[in-house]
Amino acid sequence: MKREGPIVGILVDIRGGGNKPFGPQTMFIRQLLQAGDNLGQICFAFTVNDVNFDQKQIRGYRWTKGAWVRQWFSLPHVVYPRDFGVSPSKVRLRQRLMSLGCQFSSPLIIGKWRSWEILSACPELSSTLPETRKLEGVKSLREMVGAYGSIYIKPVDGSQGRNIARLRQINPNGFELCYNSANGLRRFAGSISALYAPLSRLTGSRKFIMQEEIKLIRFKNGIADVRVLVQKDYDAVWKITGKACRVGTRGAITSNISGGGHGYTVRRVLEEHFDEKHVGSILHDLDELALMVVDALERQIDTVGEMGIDLGIDVNGKLWFIEANLRPARYVFIQMGDMDTRMLAVRRPMEFAHYLSGYKLPPQYLRDAI
């Protein structure tokens, strides 16, 4: 298909070299570029260091004839951000590009505390939220563990399950602290105060929250939750692209795929715990809750084209909101062998970028999509 615009840039991080410049995301970026080509877009990948504002050009990446090639492009109409983390340089880049008319299809970040604040103000959603408080010293830990017995401690702006800890009382005079980090370990002590020093080495100066532990269902001896991928299409309408159960490894305190977890169909996991009628009801309610969450969050933040909504199901079948991710991964669908959903998840961000640009979709693309 002849590429006649719009111009769409995919903002990425450099995490390697050669034919894998974007690390584990490299194949995903290639697929996004192919999806953009199919829409007639002029699309490329770029990093925060590739923009020449004096010339109003970007030295981007294209996959051509089996290799990554650097080319100069005009500033994009739309940027699809697939970079991770927040830095002053990324904030400045976004501000300067937006001042020149570029649109971004997702905000920089929405932290766990901000998400909780927004959703707790919604009467229809507040009952799905675990009790959540800011970590503000050892006194706050004592109060939270005293109230709930077992709590999770999470970085406000963290992702991929990194730097999460669980603190619980295991007997009247004993407490257990488990880390979910690169150097994951388990510590025991007779008081919360004795565990605060090792916890502080994990948290550092960053902001953390505390949440009550929910007794989630388990599968194959691993903790399980549900990732619902919600995306906008070329009509800017929220759609459920797909969902999957993520199951953590034995002994892990989270289910994240990046931490060694594995993906299964939601039905398969639910059938281990509930009868068919209840399974059908939960499957329906998962979609409904995810759509309610993205609608509530979008009303309070900038333009957003996709969210990975993480939901928990407790042993009684009640649904809980865990987290909203603005840079959702798709690898879980590959693990499940669901390549149709995987490729739909690749196409939709490029379709939404097309919508934001104001360009009409090519007639042939619309015919092929029917």
Sequence and secondary structure as in RCSB ss.txt:
>XXXX:A:sequence
MKREGPIVGILVDIRGGGNKPFGPQTMFIRQLLQAGDNLGQICFAFTVNDVNFDQKQIRGYRWTKGAWVRQWFSL
PHVVYPRDFGVSPSKVRLRQRLMSLGCQFSSPLIIGKWRSWEILSACPELSSTLPETRKLEGVKSLREMVGAYGS
IYIKPVDGSQGRNIARLRQINPNGFELCYNSANGLRRFAGSISALYAPLSRLTGSRKFIMQEEIKLIRFKNGIAD
VRVLVQKDYDAVWKITGKACRVGTRGAITSNISGGGHGYTVRRVLEEHFDEKHVGSILHDLDELALMVVDALERQ
IDTVGEMGIDLGIDVNGKLWFIEANLRPARYVFIQMGDMDTRMLAVRRPMEFAHYLSGYKLPPQYLRDAI
>XXXX:A:secstr
      EEEEE      TT TTGGGHHHHHHHHHHHHHTT EEEEE TT EETTTTEEEEEEEETTEEEEEEEE 
 SEEEE   S  HHHHHHHHHHHHTT EESS S   HHHHHHHHHT TTTGGGS  EEE  SHHHHHHHHHHHSE
EEEEETT  TTTTEEEEEEEETTEEEEEEESTT  EEEESSHHHHHHHHHHHHTTS EEEEE   B EETTEEEE
EEEEEEE TT  EEEEEEEEEE  TT S   GGGT EEE HHHHHTTTS HHHHHHHHHHHHHHHHHHHHHHHTT
SS   EEEEEEEEBTTS EEEEEEESS   HHHHHHT HHHHHHHHHHHHHHHHHHHT    HHHHHHH 
